[in-house]
C-alpha cells in the first residue's frame, strides 16, 4: 500500500506536505489502472485493497478525496464517520445506484466501466470542497500568524508605553515634590531679613530635606575672596573641621561658581577631577554643591558632603536647582534692605567685613557681629 506520487520530482514538490487521493478497490488491476489515470492527471495516489487498509490510509495520510468500490463503502463508513469526498464505483451507474450513494453519504457515483475523463471529472468535483476548505485553513493559518505577530508587536509597544508612563509619572511626582519643597522654602526664608538668620535657616532646611550631612555656606567679598559664612559639622572631628572649612573656602566656591549649576559627585574620581583643591580633605565623601546667583551676581555658594556609604537621594540635584534660585533671591533682598539708604554702587558684598558700630553701613543690628 505504498503511495504513488506524480512525476513532479522538483524540490518544491518534495518539500510540501503530501496529500493523496485514496483508491480503494479489491481488484488490483482495476486499482492500478485508476491510480495510473489519476497520477497522469497530476494527483498523488495511495491504493488500498480492503476496507481495513483504506481505513488505515485515512488515519496515517492526508487524504483529500477517495475512489472506493461500492462493496467497501459500508465497512469503511463503519470505521470512519467522517470521510473526504468519496466517488463510489458502482457496477452500474443507474437510479438505484444513485439512491444507494445518497444513503451511503458519498458525493458522486460513476460506473466501473466509465471513461477516464468521466472518472477524473468526478474526482475533481469531489476535491473542490476539500481544496477550498484546505485553502481557507491555510488563509486562516496565515492570518493567525499575522495576528500573533501583531499581538507581540502590540505587547512590546504596550510595555514600552507603560514604562514611559511610569517614568513620566515618576518625573511628574518629583516635579510636584520639588514645587512643594520650593514653596515651603520660600515661605520659610521670606521672613528672614538678617544675614545670619537667613544662612542658619537655609542650612537647617537643607538638612531636614536631605538628611544628616556636613554643610558649608560661603560668602563672596567685594575683593573677590570667599569666606565661610555658616557651616554644619556632622561627622568631622571638631579640631580639624574649621581648618578644613577654611581651606575649602579658598578652592570650592570658585569652582562651584564656574560650574554655573548644581553639581553632584558620587565617587572619589569625580571629586578629584572636579574639586582638586578639596579632594584631599573630603576624598571619602559624596558631594553636592551650587551657587546662588541673582541677576548674574553670585551671592553665596553652598557645599554639602558626607560619607559615600550614605549617598544623597536621587532628587537632590533637582531640589537644589530650585532652592538655589530662591536662596539667591532672598540674599539679594536682604542686601537691598540693608543698603536701602545707599546708592547701589556703594553696596557691599555679603562676605565683606562689618562696618564699625555706629556707622550707617551694612548691618543695623549688633546680632550680626559673628556670622558663624
C-alpha positions, 0 to 999 in steps of 0.5 A: 500500500505504498503511495504513488506520487506524480512525476513532479520530482522538483524540490518544491514538490518534495518539500510540501506536505503530501496529500493523496487521493485514496483508491480503494478497490479489491481488484488490483488491476482495476486499482492500478489502472485508476491510480495510473489515470489519476497520477497522469492527471497530476494527483498523488495516489495511495491504493488500498485493497480492503476496507481495513487498509483504506481505513488505515490510509485515512488515519496515517495520510492526508487524504483529500478525496477517495475512489472506493468500490461500492462493496467497501463503502459500508465497512469503511463508513463503519470505521470512519464517520467522517470521510473526504469526498468519496466517488463510489464505483458502482457496477452500474451507474443507474437510479438505484445506484444513485439512491444507494450513494445518497444513503451511503453519504458519498458525493458522486457515483460513476460506473466501473466501466466509465471513461477516464475523463468521466472518472477524473471529472468526478474526482475533481468535483469531489476535491473542490470542497476539500481544496477550498476548505484546505485553502481557507485553513491555510488563509486562516493559518496565515492570518493567525500568524499575522495576528500573533505577530501583531499581538507581540508587536502590540505587547512590546509597544504596550510595555514600552508605553507603560514604562514611559508612563511610569517614568513620566509619572515618576518625573511628574511626582518629583516635579510636584515634590520639588514645587512643594519643597520650593514653596515651603522654602520660600515661605520659610526664608521670606521672613528672614531679613538678617544675614545670619538668620537667613544662612542658619535657616537655609542650612537647617532646611537643607538638612531636614530635606536631605538628611544628616550631612556636613554643610558649608555656606560661603560668602563672596567679598567685594575683593573677590575672596570667599569666606565661610559664612555658616557651616554644619559639622556632622561627622568631622572631628571638631579640631580639624573641621574649621581648618578644613572649612577654611581651606575649602573656602579658598578652592570650592566656591570658585569652582562651584561658581564656574560650574554655573549649576548644581553639581553632584559627585558620587565617587572619589574620581569625580571629586578629584577631577572636579574639586582638586583643591578639596579632594584631599580633605573630603576624598571619602565623601559624596558631594553636592554643591551650587551657587546662588546667583541673582541677576548674574551676581553670585551671592553665596555658594553652598557645599554639602558632603558626607560619607559615600556609604550614605549617598544623597537621594536621587532628587537632590540635584533637582531640589537644589536647582530650585532652592538655589534660585530662591536662596539667591533671591532672598540674599539679594533682598536682604542686601537691598534692605540693608543698603536701602539708604545707599546708592547701589554702587556703594553696596557691599558684598555679603562676605565683606567685613562689618562696618564699625558700630555706629556707622550707617553701613551694612548691618543695623543690628549688633546680632550680626557681629559673628556670622558663624 
